[in-house]
Amino acid sequence: MKRRNFIQQSSAAAAFLTLGGLSLESFAKKTTKHITILHTNDVHSHIEPFPADHYKSPNLGGVARRATLVENIRKENPNTLLLDAGDIFQGTPYFNFYGGELEFKLMSMLKYDAATIGNHDFDNGIDGLYAQLPHAQFDFLSANYDFKNTVLNTHVKPYKIFIKDGIKIGVFGLGIKLTGLVDPRMFKETNYLDPVEIAQDMSRILKENEKCDLVICLSHLGYNYKTDKIGDLELASKTKNIDLIIGGHTHTFLPKPTITKNSVGENVLVNQVGCYGLNVGRIDFYFDSDKNVASKGKSIIV
């Protein structure tokens, strides 16, 4: 298999850039399979749209509008995954009253495929998170939170593999260090593992052992830091085999994915779409018959 090369374009662009000497027209003709990745992060229990008189985001957001958007995209391309990068909980009275039940039920109705766990998802304690799992008809993925001595043991997977139109997609999750962010009584015996080491292991397993065509990291580490704290851009630079990092935590609004380099100089896409359900990220991957791939991405206002 040829090593895939990534090309990313804004929503306004009309054509693909050149891929490895292949002309745009010839690549379009060779393209046989189209995978769409939709994603959210840091929704923070925002069920309804912002009010019309909101100072910053009037009439934006809301789960109902997101559902319509997702439904229309799935009609356009049935080979679509819907993912969330954590901090589903905390931010409106809906969470205070229902404890996360409503959020998980609505995400299940939207048919999310997987989510990772953010620090605010522990705001009702690990027992509170566990109590709401029956309402979630999707998988939680976290490879660097070791839950073996907690009630979440066996209920959270390190990764999951999806197959869409013959394309094998491996997705794994990473969470931020909880110490200093969350009261230890909330996460109890959860053991935090180094995200870079775990990402190296997970991406190797998915790419080399499982032979995935696309490897996605669902990250709640944050986009980038000026300190030595690990964010998504640094994670990308210290690993290989990851094709796309879908981020959260820092509420970073990116109009389109960032293209950065991994540890062996290959391109990685990094994306994050702010917070509160105001945007949905969309990234389209186009595979030709040789499994070469081009991509384009944008942020869609809800």
C-alpha positions as CSV (number, residue, x, y, z in Angstrom):
1,M,0.0,0.0,0.0
2,K,1.3,3.4,-0.9
3,R,1.6,5.8,2.0
4,R,-1.4,8.1,1.9
5,N,-0.8,11.8,1.2
6,F,-3.2,14.3,2.7
7,I,-4.5,17.4,1.0
8,Q,-6.8,19.7,2.7
9,Q,-8.8,22.6,1.3
10,S,-11.2,25.2,2.6
11,S,-14.9,25.1,1.8
12,A,-14.5,27.9,-0.7
13,A,-11.9,26.0,-2.8
14,A,-13.3,24.5,-6.0
15,A,-10.8,21.7,-6.7
16,F,-8.2,19.5,-5.1
17,L,-4.6,20.4,-5.0
18,T,-2.1,18.3,-6.7
19,L,-1.4,14.9,-5.1
20,G,1.9,13.3,-5.7
21,G,2.2,14.3,-9.3
22,L,-1.4,13.1,-10.0
23,S,-3.5,15.7,-11.9
24,L,-6.6,16.9,-10.2
25,E,-8.8,15.7,-13.0
26,S,-7.2,12.2,-13.1
27,F,-7.5,11.9,-9.3
28,A,-11.2,12.8,-9.4
29,K,-11.7,10.1,-12.1
30,K,-9.8,7.5,-10.0
31,T,-11.7,8.3,-6.8
32,T,-13.9,5.4,-5.9
33,K,-14.7,5.8,-2.2
34,H,-15.8,8.8,-0.1
35,I,-15.8,8.8,3.7
36,T,-17.2,11.7,5.7
37,I,-16.2,12.4,9.3
38,L,-18.5,14.7,11.3
39,H,-17.5,15.8,14.8
40,T,-18.3,17.9,17.8
41,N,-16.5,18.8,21.0
42,D,-17.2,20.6,24.3
43,V,-20.9,20.8,23.8
44,H,-21.3,21.3,27.5
45,S,-25.0,20.3,27.8
46,H,-26.2,23.0,25.4
47,I,-29.4,21.4,24.2
48,E,-31.2,24.5,22.9
49,P,-30.0,27.2,20.6
50,F,-28.7,30.4,22.0
51,P,-31.4,33.0,22.4
52,A,-32.0,35.7,19.8
53,D,-30.6,38.4,22.0
54,H,-27.4,36.6,22.9
55,Y,-24.4,39.0,22.8
56,K,-22.2,36.6,20.8
57,S,-24.0,33.7,19.3
58,P,-27.7,34.7,18.7
59,N,-29.9,31.9,17.4
60,L,-26.9,29.6,16.9
61,G,-26.5,25.9,17.9
62,G,-29.1,23.5,19.3
63,V,-29.4,19.7,19.1
64,A,-32.4,19.8,16.8
65,R,-30.6,21.8,14.2
66,R,-27.5,19.6,14.5
67,A,-29.7,16.6,13.9
68,T,-31.1,18.1,10.7
69,L,-27.6,18.9,9.5
70,V,-26.3,15.4,10.3
71,E,-29.3,13.8,8.7
72,N,-28.9,15.7,5.5
73,I,-25.2,14.9,5.3
74,R,-25.9,11.2,5.8
75,K,-28.4,11.3,3.0
76,E,-25.7,12.8,0.8
77,N,-23.1,10.2,1.9
78,P,-24.2,7.1,3.9
79,N,-20.5,6.4,4.6
80,T,-20.4,8.9,7.5
81,L,-19.1,8.7,11.0
82,L,-20.3,11.1,13.8
83,L,-17.8,11.5,16.7
84,D,-17.4,13.6,19.8
85,A,-14.2,14.7,21.6
86,G,-15.5,15.0,25.1
87,D,-16.9,17.5,27.7
88,I,-20.5,16.4,26.9
89,F,-21.5,17.4,30.4
90,Q,-21.8,20.6,32.5
91,G,-22.9,24.0,31.3
92,T,-26.7,24.3,31.5
93,P,-29.5,23.4,34.0
94,Y,-30.2,20.4,31.8
95,F,-27.2,18.7,33.3
96,N,-27.8,20.0,36.8
97,F,-31.3,18.5,36.7
98,Y,-30.9,15.3,34.6
99,G,-27.3,14.5,35.4
100,G,-26.3,13.7,31.7
101,E,-29.3,11.5,30.9
102,L,-30.7,13.9,28.3
103,E,-27.3,14.5,26.6
104,F,-26.7,10.8,26.1
105,K,-30.3,10.1,24.9
106,L,-30.1,12.9,22.4
107,M,-26.6,11.8,21.1
108,S,-28.0,8.3,20.8
109,M,-30.9,9.7,18.7
110,L,-28.4,11.4,16.5
111,K,-26.6,8.1,16.2
112,Y,-23.2,9.2,17.3
113,D,-20.7,6.4,16.6
114,A,-18.2,7.1,19.4
115,A,-17.1,9.7,21.9
116,T,-14.1,10.2,24.2
117,I,-14.3,11.4,27.8
118,G,-13.5,15.0,28.9
119,N,-12.6,16.3,32.3
120,H,-16.1,17.8,32.8
121,D,-17.7,14.4,32.2
122,F,-16.6,13.6,35.7
123,D,-18.5,16.5,37.2
124,N,-21.0,14.2,38.8
125,G,-18.2,11.8,39.7
126,I,-17.2,8.6,38.0
127,D,-20.3,6.9,39.6
128,G,-22.5,9.6,38.0
129,L,-21.0,9.0,34.6
130,Y,-21.4,5.2,35.0
131,A,-25.0,5.7,36.0
132,Q,-25.8,7.4,32.7
133,L,-24.1,4.8,30.4
134,P,-27.3,2.8,29.8
135,H,-28.6,5.9,28.0
136,A,-25.7,6.0,25.6
137,Q,-26.1,3.8,22.5
138,F,-22.6,4.6,21.3
139,D,-19.1,3.6,22.5
140,F,-16.8,5.6,24.8
141,L,-13.2,5.4,23.8
142,S,-10.3,6.2,26.0
143,A,-6.9,4.6,25.8
144,N,-4.9,6.6,28.4
145,Y,-7.5,6.5,31.3
146,D,-6.9,3.2,33.1
147,F,-10.3,2.4,34.7
148,K,-9.5,-1.2,35.9
149,N,-10.0,-0.3,39.6
150,T,-13.2,1.7,39.0
151,V,-16.9,1.1,38.0
152,L,-16.0,2.0,34.4
153,N,-13.8,-1.0,34.1
154,T,-14.7,-2.9,30.8
155,H,-17.2,-0.1,29.9
156,V,-14.8,2.1,28.1
157,K,-12.8,0.8,25.1
158,P,-9.3,2.0,24.1
159,Y,-10.3,1.9,20.4
160,K,-12.9,0.8,17.9
161,I,-12.8,-0.1,14.2
162,F,-15.4,0.9,11.8
163,I,-15.8,-0.3,8.2
164,K,-17.5,2.0,5.7
165,D,-17.7,1.0,2.0
166,G,-14.7,-1.3,2.5
167,I,-12.5,1.4,4.1
168,K,-11.3,0.3,7.6
169,I,-11.3,3.2,10.1
170,G,-9.6,2.9,13.5
171,V,-10.6,5.4,16.2
172,F,-9.0,5.7,19.6
173,G,-9.5,8.2,22.5
174,L,-7.2,10.2,24.7
175,G,-8.0,12.3,27.8
176,I,-6.3,15.2,29.6
177,K,-4.6,14.7,32.9
178,L,-7.4,15.0,35.5
179,T,-5.2,15.9,38.5
180,G,-5.5,19.7,39.1
181,L,-8.6,19.9,36.9
182,V,-10.9,17.6,38.7
183,D,-11.4,16.8,42.4
184,P,-9.7,13.4,43.0
185,R,-12.9,12.2,44.7
186,M,-14.6,12.5,41.3
187,F,-12.4,10.2,39.3
188,K,-11.3,8.0,42.2
189,E,-8.8,5.2,41.1
190,T,-8.6,6.3,37.5
191,N,-5.0,6.0,36.4
192,Y,-3.7,8.5,33.9
193,L,-1.3,7.2,31.3
194,D,1.1,9.2,29.1
195,P,-0.9,10.3,26.0
196,V,2.1,10.3,23.6
197,E,3.2,6.7,24.6
198,I,-0.4,5.5,24.4
199,A,-1.0,7.2,21.0
200,Q,2.2,5.6,19.6
201,D,0.9,2.2,20.7
202,M,-2.7,2.7,19.6
203,S,-1.7,4.1,16.1
204,R,0.8,1.2,15.6
205,I,-1.8,-1.4,16.5
206,L,-4.5,0.2,14.3
207,K,-2.2,0.8,11.3
208,E,0.1,-2.1,11.4
209,N,-1.7,-4.9,13.2
210,E,-5.3,-4.1,12.3
211,K,-4.4,-2.7,8.8
212,C,-6.6,0.3,9.1
213,D,-6.8,2.6,6.1
214,L,-7.6,5.6,8.3
215,V,-6.5,6.2,11.9
216,I,-8.3,8.9,13.9
217,C,-7.5,10.1,17.4
218,L,-10.4,11.5,19.5
219,S,-8.5,13.8,21.8
220,H,-9.5,15.9,24.8
221,L,-6.0,17.2,25.3
222,G,-6.4,20.7,23.9
223,Y,-5.2,22.2,20.7
224,N,-1.8,23.7,21.6
225,Y,0.0,25.2,24.7
226,K,2.9,27.5,25.2
227,T,4.1,25.4,28.1
228,D,5.4,21.8,28.0
229,K,1.8,20.5,28.3
230,I,0.9,18.1,25.5
231,G,-1.7,19.4,23.1
232,D,-2.8,18.0,19.7
233,L,-0.2,19.7,17.6
234,E,2.6,18.4,19.8
235,L,1.0,15.0,19.9
236,A,0.9,14.9,16.1
237,S,4.6,15.9,15.9
238,K,5.7,13.1,18.3
239,T,3.8,10.3,16.7
240,K,3.2,8.6,13.4
241,N,0.4,6.6,11.8
242,I,-2.3,9.0,12.9
243,D,-4.2,10.6,10.0
244,L,-6.6,12.9,11.8
245,I,-6.8,14.3,15.3
246,I,-10.2,15.5,16.4
247,G,-9.7,17.7,19.4
248,G,-11.4,19.3,22.3
249,H,-10.9,21.0,25.7
250,T,-9.5,24.4,24.7
251,H,-12.7,25.5,22.8
252,T,-10.6,26.4,19.8
253,F,-12.6,27.5,16.8
254,L,-10.8,26.4,13.6
255,P,-12.5,27.3,10.3
256,K,-10.7,24.4,8.7
257,P,-8.3,21.6,9.8
258,T,-4.7,22.5,10.5
259,I,-2.2,20.6,8.5
260,T,0.9,19.7,10.5
261,K,3.8,17.1,10.3
262,N,4.2,13.9,12.3
263,S,7.5,12.5,13.6
264,V,8.4,11.1,10.1
265,G,7.5,14.3,8.2
266,E,4.1,13.1,6.9
267,N,0.9,15.2,7.1
268,V,-1.6,15.0,9.9
269,L,-4.9,16.9,10.0
270,V,-5.9,18.4,13.4
271,N,-9.3,19.9,13.9
272,Q,-11.5,21.4,16.6
273,V,-14.8,23.2,16.3
274,G,-15.0,25.4,19.4
275,C,-17.7,24.6,21.9
276,Y,-21.4,24.6,22.8
277,G,-22.6,22.9,19.6
278,L,-22.2,26.1,17.6
279,N,-20.3,24.2,14.9
280,V,-20.0,20.8,13.4
281,G,-16.7,19.8,11.9
282,R,-16.7,18.0,8.5
283,I,-13.8,16.3,6.9
284,D,-14.2,14.3,3.7
285,F,-11.7,11.7,2.6
286,Y,-11.5,10.4,-1.0
287,F,-9.8,7.1,-1.6
288,D,-8.8,6.0,-5.1
289,S,-8.4,2.4,-6.1
290,D,-4.8,2.3,-4.8
291,K,-5.9,3.7,-1.4
292,N,-4.2,7.0,-2.0
293,V,-6.3,9.6,-0.3
294,A,-7.1,13.3,-0.6
295,S,-9.2,15.3,1.9
296,K,-11.0,18.5,2.5
297,G,-12.4,19.9,5.6
298,K,-14.5,22.8,7.0
299,S,-16.4,24.0,10.1
300,I,-20.2,24.2,9.6
301,I,-22.1,26.8,11.6
302,V,-25.2,25.3,13.2
